[in-house]
Amino acid sequence: MLFTGFIFIGQSIFLLSTYVVCWGTSPSAGQILMIISRAVFGLGGENLSITTSAFIGQWFKGKELAFALGVDISAARLAATINDSTQIIMYKESGRRLHLGFFVGLLVAVYSIVTALAAAIIDKRADKSEENLSLVQAKEDEEETDEVRLRDILKFPVPYWFITFSCLFFYMGYFSFMNVVSELMQRRFAISGYNAGFLMVVLCSP
């Protein structure tokens, strides 16, 4: 709930900043609001990604866990693809104004809060129903619990680090490229913004 709240607040501030930039007397103030909003949004978005994985790990085990995490990541990529393919359409339909797209994003943030609340209620009820079983298991696990130490990172196998750095450099290059590829295609190949967005979805979405 906390991180979805950050996302909602960040998106709300960003929507407000577009009004300040377009119709306000101080566009520089609107730009500052945009920077602040992205920082707040980032506090929610990146942390929510981690907590979602942890939440899924509590509900699924074994092969089911791998499938559930795959669905979670696929849903995020699908959302990004839909955004890339519809933002130009919303921009044109709103009379070449930014507010429609950002307002739709705000509605998505509201939906995220609702689903997070529902998931929290379901999880809490499940905890209550399994409370007795958990108490019994906790007593058995106390003797087997391993202490986690930061230096245990040094014991991770070499293939793990190869995979980690592969993901790191891939996402560094991918997201940086996706931020500029639409404008790059419009300028270099003289195509419309709509077609550029479509090509982003077809050619660049993982």
N, C-alpha and C positions, 0 to 999 in steps of 0.2 A: 504493500500500500504506500509506503514511504517513497519508493522510487517512482511508482506510477504518478504520485503526487508531484514529484519534481518534473516529470515529463509534461504534465498538464500545466504547471506554472510556467515552465520554460516556453511552451508553445503559446500560452496566453500572452506572455510578454512579447514574444516575437510578432504575434498578430497585432498587438498594440503598436509596436515599433513601426510596422508598415504604414499605419495610419499617420503616425507622427512624421515619417519621412515624406509621404505623399501630400499631406494636407497641413502638417504642422508648420509653425514659424521657425523651427530650429531643426533642420535635417540632421545636423551633427548629433543632437540629442537622441534622435531615432536610431542612428548608427550605433551609438553607445548602448542603447537598449537592446539592439540586435545581438551585440557581443555578449552582454550579460545573459540574455535569454538562451543563447547557445551553450553557455557555461552551465546554467542551471539544468538545461535539457540533458547535457552530457552527464551530469551527476546522476540523473535518473536512468538514462538509456543504457550506459555501459554497465552500471551496477545491477540493473534489472536483468540484463543478459546473464550475469553470473548467478544471481539468486534464482532465476528461472531454472537453470541447469541443476542447482542444488535441490530445488523443490521437486523436479522431475526425478532426481536420484532417490528421493524418499518414497516415491510411489511405484517405481519400476525397478526391476532387478534383471540381471543377466541379459539375454537377447532382447527382452522387452525394453530395457533401458537404452540400448543402442538404437533401437527403432524409434523410441519416443524422442530421443535427442535429435535424431535425423529429421523427424517431422517438425520439431521446434525450429531447427536451423532452416529447413526448407520453407517454413511459413514466413520467416524473416526475409529470406531472399525473394519470395513471391511478393511480399508487401513492397519491397524495394522496386521490383519489376513493374508492379502496378503503378507505383508513384512515377516512375520514369516515363511510362507510356501515357499517363493521363494529365500530367501537370501542364503540358502545352495546350491540351484541349480545354482545360478549365481556365487557363489564362486567356484564351481567345473568346470563350463563351462569356466571360465576365467583362468583356470590353477592354481587354489587355490591361487588367488590373490584377494585382497579386493576392488580393484579400480572399477570393473564393477558395483558392487552393489551401491557404493557411487556415481558413475556417474549417474546411473539411479535415485537415490535420488535427484541429482542436477537437472535433467530434470523435475522431479515432482515439485521441487521448482520453476522452470521457469514457468511451467504450472500454479502453484498457483498465481504467479505474474500476468499472463495474465488474469486469471479469476477474480482476485481482481480488476484489471483495468477495465474489462468489467462491473463488478458489480457497481463500482464507477461511471462510465459513465451513466449507466441505472438509478442509484439512483439520480444523479444530474439532469437528464432530467425530472424525475418524480417530483423532488422538484420544478423545474421551472414551470411545468404544473399545479401544485397545489399551486403555490405561492399566488394567490389571495384568494383562499379558506383558506389557512393557516393564512393569515392576519386577516380575519374575525373571525376565530376560536380563534386566539390568544387574540383578544380583549375580547371575551367571557370568555376565560379561565383565564384571569388575575385576575378576582375577585375570582375564585374558586381554584386557585393554592395553594397547601399546601406546607409549608416550610419543607424541609427535615433536620432533626437533627440527629446527630450521636447517641444520647441517645435513639432514637426510636428503636434501636436494642433490647433494654431491653423489649420492648413491644411485640416482636415476640412470638408466642405461643410455648408451650413446644413441641408439635409434630414436629414443624419446626426444632428445635435443635436436636431432635432425628434423623430425616432424614439427617440433615447436618453432624452430627458426624458419622452416619452409613456410608455415602458416603466417608467421610474422612478416616476412618479406613479401609474400604474395598479397596480403591485405594492405600493406603499405603502398605497393604499386597499384593495386586494383582500385582502391577507393580514391587515391589521388588522381588516377586517370579518369575515373567516372565523373569527378567533379568538373573536368574541363573538356571532356570528349564531345559534348553536345555543341558547345561554342566552336570547338576546333573543326568539327565537320561542317558547321554552317559557314565558317570563314574560308576553309580550305577548298571545300567542294561545292560551295554556293547552293546548299540545299536548305529547305525551310526548317524552322524549329520543330514542327510536327514530325517531319520525316527524320530529323536528327534524333528525336526522342524514340521513334519507332526503331531505328537502327540500333540505338543503345540497348533496347530490350532484346532484339533478335541476335545481335552479334556479341554484345559485351556482358550479358547477364550470365552468371555461372550456372 
